[in-house]
Amino acid sequence: MSIDPETFQVSIEKFSSRGYGVGYVARPQGKAIEVEIAHTLPGDLIHMEMRRKMRPPRKGRLLDVLEPSPQRVEPRCSHARVCGGCSWQQMDYAAQLETKQALVARLFDCPTQPIIPCEEPFAYRNKMEFSFSENRAGQKFLGLMIAQAEPYVFNVDHCHLCKPWFSNVLNAVRSWWESSQILAYHPARDVGTLRYLTLRGCVHTGQKMAVLNIAGRSELSLEEREQKLHRDFVRTVEEAVLGEEIAVFLRIHDANRGKPTQFHEVHLAGPSHMTEELRLSEKTLSFTISPSSFFQPNTLQAEKLYSAALAQIAHFNSPMIYDLYCGTGTLGMAAAAMASQVIGIELSLESVQDARKNAERNQIDNITFYPGDVGKVLTELMGQPTFQRPDVAIVDPPRSGLDPLALHHLKTLRPKGILYISCNPLTQVANVEELVEAGYSLRSLQPVDQFPHTYHIENIAYLER
Ligand SMILES: C[S@@+](CC[C@H](N)C(=O)[O-])C[C@H]1O[C@@H](n2cnc3c(N)ncnc32)[C@H](O)[C@@H]1O
């Protein structure tokens, strides 16, 4: 049986849920075959290849654009045809915005506020993670996943979504690695050392951070690590940023089957954390960011996101606010000036520690943070005699949305207003439907473009009881 790919001419008709183009290959008998092809747009007529025997969901590979969609533009990046990071760089930015806004309106079956665009749709990311990977021949790769071929990695030599220093460090670390004997970590076989390189930068303060993520049970002993890996890695990174100050860390992933992964951070050089500002319309807040703590990945858009979100609850008079899934407490601290009291709940202990320092740093004394799972912490708090119900709940959960216990508590607590910020409108709409059934009305939808050139959408839904 031949498994050679066959080639087809296909019109792209829509986007898949991953932001790739979808077309249909006609069959002499039976239903046409649906195929997803990375880096294509509705309206494109393309030439592509596909293995006919492939099981659904079928993936095609773009060979040529025969007739471009009117929304097609020349991508800025030479990796655009390969990279799994940007799926929409070949799409005009105004069309990206229109598509995202229309998607939210369709999902919620309700008009939205005009999407808030990103003024500079390149070099906006303040955090990138580049994976280490090796093929069977021992060839080394440090970069991003190949579109539709995850977890295969290709060598990224520049990325236009972040500042140029990210690419300089990335290339320097790859050269260092290529000249070393250190192996990439292989998850299936649980062997090797290097997992991924995290780079973080601050827009307003210019501060930088590099974190080398390694496997706990690696072939290097801690002592050897200290001597070789630490010194060489630090030197490589410092040279790549031309002697500018940079916080350098090692983050050890200690994974044991059946147990949660333990992380150990080793501070190797430079400052022990970064400090970033959020310049909001009311005031500027300043934040400590440590290697593991969450910070919105697009700082300038986070400022717009927070201002737009808080404008929705400006009519409350000194409300009691719960900031659920609060990360390093940024949004809760931004809301503190209008609130009588803010309660922040967050799973990551490191983020809560940062949040507490951040509250002190910004002289905010009407905010309290609790570490732990939102549902479980709420159960505990609700059992205390001093418990105070929220007037407003801000929720900003991960992509999976609100878990059943958190949603249950939200319905029991019945805050007057719920400000629901989400990076996944699919789970958001399902949660909002439940809240509407429980007596809430959806008052407004505000999409914000946090991630230009990707299909990701940030959306603020405001509900009132
Ligand atoms: C999208 S981030 C929001 C962070 C914050 N609101 C901000 O704007 O910076 C989601 C946060 O939820 C936290 N998280 C995930 N699952 C959680 C859970 N079950 N309980 C509490 N926090 C959780 C993550 O650690 C992460 O910090």
Ligand as a Chemical Component Dictionary entry (heavy atoms), coordinates in Angstrom:
data_LIG
# 
_chem_comp.id                   LIG 
_chem_comp.type                 NON-POLYMER 
_chem_comp.pdbx_formal_charge   0 
_chem_comp.three_letter_code    LIG 
# 
loop_
_chem_comp_atom.comp_id 
_chem_comp_atom.atom_id 
_chem_comp_atom.alt_atom_id 
_chem_comp_atom.type_symbol 
_chem_comp_atom.charge 
_chem_comp_atom.model_Cartn_x 
_chem_comp_atom.model_Cartn_y 
_chem_comp_atom.model_Cartn_z 
_chem_comp_atom.pdbx_ordinal 
LIG C1  C1  C 0  -5.066 33.569 33.198 1  
LIG S1  S1  S 1  -4.142 33.566 34.691 2  
LIG C2  C2  C 0  -4.805 35.009 35.435 3  
LIG C3  C3  C 0  -3.876 35.800 36.297 4  
LIG C4  C4  C 0  -4.285 37.191 36.747 5  
LIG N1  N1  N 0  -5.697 37.412 36.829 6  
LIG C5  C5  C 0  -3.610 38.262 35.908 7  
LIG O1  O1  O 0  -4.308 39.007 35.208 8  
LIG O2  O2  O -1 -2.388 38.365 35.947 9  
LIG C6  C6  C 0  -4.850 32.242 35.514 10 
LIG C7  C7  C 0  -4.270 31.978 36.889 11 
LIG O3  O3  O 0  -5.063 30.959 37.495 12 
LIG C8  C8  C 0  -4.216 30.152 38.308 13 
LIG N2  N2  N 0  -4.961 28.907 38.540 14 
LIG C9  C9  C 0  -5.118 27.851 37.703 15 
LIG N3  N3  N 0  -5.937 26.944 38.249 16 
LIG C10 C10 C 0  -6.319 27.410 39.448 17 
LIG C11 C11 C 0  -7.159 26.913 40.490 18 
LIG N4  N4  N 0  -7.781 25.750 40.365 19 
LIG N5  N5  N 0  -7.323 27.669 41.585 20 
LIG C12 C12 C 0  -6.680 28.851 41.713 21 
LIG N6  N6  N 0  -5.878 29.392 40.756 22 
LIG C13 C13 C 0  -5.695 28.664 39.642 23 
LIG C14 C14 C 0  -2.943 30.060 37.502 24 
LIG O4  O4  O 0  -1.842 29.735 38.341 25 
LIG C15 C15 C 0  -2.842 31.473 36.906 26 
LIG O5  O5  O 0  -2.080 32.311 37.735 27 
# 
loop_
_chem_comp_bond.comp_id 
_chem_comp_bond.atom_id_1 
_chem_comp_bond.atom_id_2 
_chem_comp_bond.value_order 
_chem_comp_bond.pdbx_ordinal 
LIG C1  S1  SING 1  
LIG S1  C2  SING 2  
LIG S1  C6  SING 3  
LIG C2  C3  SING 4  
LIG C3  C4  SING 5  
LIG C4  N1  SING 6  
LIG C4  C5  SING 7  
LIG C5  O1  DOUB 8  
LIG C5  O2  SING 9  
LIG C6  C7  SING 10 
LIG C7  O3  SING 11 
LIG C7  C15 SING 12 
LIG O3  C8  SING 13 
LIG C8  N2  SING 14 
LIG C8  C14 SING 15 
LIG N2  C9  SING 16 
LIG N2  C13 SING 17 
LIG C9  N3  DOUB 18 
LIG N3  C10 SING 19 
LIG C10 C11 SING 20 
LIG C10 C13 DOUB 21 
LIG C11 N4  SING 22 
LIG C11 N5  DOUB 23 
LIG N5  C12 SING 24 
LIG C12 N6  DOUB 25 
LIG N6  C13 SING 26 
LIG C14 O4  SING 27 
LIG C14 C15 SING 28 
LIG C15 O5  SING 29 
# 
